[in-house]
Amino acid sequence: MTANKKVNKEGDETRLTGLVVKKNFAAGSKSEHDAICLQTKKGDYVLRRVGANPFQDDALEQWIGKEVIASGMISDYTFFAKKLTET
């Protein structure tokens, strides 16, 4: 995963479709941890809900294993979801 991934202009709202998974992120670095991610055809993004705790989001855990449409914003490798809808 690249730190400079850009799909649209940063701050623009976008929609992505993909699978929500929990996987190892930033392997081999001081930032290594299990993260909830959105796997899309365009790449993988760490998934966060806007306004939620970035370290532990129990509400986001319920989406693991589901195919979703996510509306929100991309910043580097993170997708900040405003809305998630199961497909």
C-alpha positions as CSV (number, residue, x, y, z in Angstrom):
1,M,0.0,0.0,0.0
2,T,1.4,3.4,-0.9
3,A,1.2,6.4,1.4
4,N,0.6,8.7,-1.5
5,K,-2.4,6.9,-3.1
6,K,-4.9,9.4,-4.5
7,V,-8.1,8.4,-6.3
8,N,-9.7,11.8,-6.3
9,K,-8.8,15.3,-5.2
10,E,-8.3,15.0,-1.4
11,G,-11.3,16.2,0.5
12,D,-13.8,15.5,-2.4
13,E,-16.6,13.1,-1.5
14,T,-16.6,9.8,-3.4
15,R,-18.2,6.4,-3.4
16,L,-16.4,3.1,-3.4
17,T,-17.6,-0.5,-3.6
18,G,-15.7,-3.2,-1.9
19,L,-15.2,-5.9,0.8
20,V,-14.6,-4.9,4.4
21,V,-11.8,-7.0,6.0
22,K,-9.6,-7.0,9.0
23,K,-5.9,-7.4,8.1
24,N,-2.4,-6.6,9.1
25,F,-1.5,-3.0,8.1
26,A,2.0,-1.4,7.8
27,A,3.8,-4.7,8.4
28,G,7.4,-4.3,9.7
29,S,6.9,-0.7,10.8
30,K,6.3,0.9,14.2
31,S,2.7,1.5,13.0
32,E,2.0,-2.2,12.3
33,H,-1.4,-3.2,13.6
34,D,-4.6,-5.1,12.6
35,A,-6.9,-2.6,10.8
36,I,-10.3,-2.7,9.3
37,C,-9.9,-2.1,5.5
38,L,-11.9,-1.6,2.4
39,Q,-10.7,-3.8,-0.4
40,T,-11.7,-2.3,-3.8
41,K,-10.7,-2.9,-7.4
42,K,-8.7,0.3,-7.2
43,G,-6.8,-0.7,-4.1
44,D,-7.1,-1.2,-0.4
45,Y,-7.8,1.6,2.1
46,V,-7.8,1.7,5.9
47,L,-11.5,2.2,6.8
48,R,-12.6,4.7,9.4
49,R,-16.0,6.3,10.2
50,V,-16.1,10.1,10.3
51,G,-16.0,11.2,13.9
52,A,-15.4,7.7,15.3
53,N,-12.5,6.6,17.5
54,P,-9.6,5.8,15.1
55,F,-8.2,3.1,17.4
56,Q,-11.3,1.1,18.3
57,D,-14.6,1.3,16.5
58,D,-16.9,-1.5,17.5
59,A,-19.6,-0.3,15.1
60,L,-17.2,-0.8,12.2
61,E,-16.5,-4.3,13.3
62,Q,-20.0,-5.4,12.2
63,W,-19.2,-4.7,8.6
64,I,-16.3,-7.2,8.4
65,G,-16.9,-9.8,5.7
66,K,-19.6,-7.7,4.0
67,E,-19.6,-6.2,0.5
68,V,-20.5,-2.5,0.9
69,I,-20.9,0.8,-0.9
70,A,-19.0,3.4,1.1
71,S,-19.5,7.2,0.7
72,G,-16.9,9.5,2.1
73,M,-13.5,11.0,1.6
74,I,-10.0,9.6,0.8
75,S,-6.9,10.9,2.4
76,D,-3.7,9.0,1.3
77,Y,-4.4,5.4,2.3
78,T,-7.5,6.0,4.5
79,F,-11.1,6.1,3.5
80,F,-13.2,8.2,5.9
81,A,-16.7,6.8,5.6
82,K,-19.7,9.0,6.1
83,K,-22.1,6.2,5.1
84,L,-21.8,2.4,4.6
85,T,-24.5,0.4,2.8
86,E,-24.5,-3.3,2.3
87,T,-24.8,-4.4,-1.4
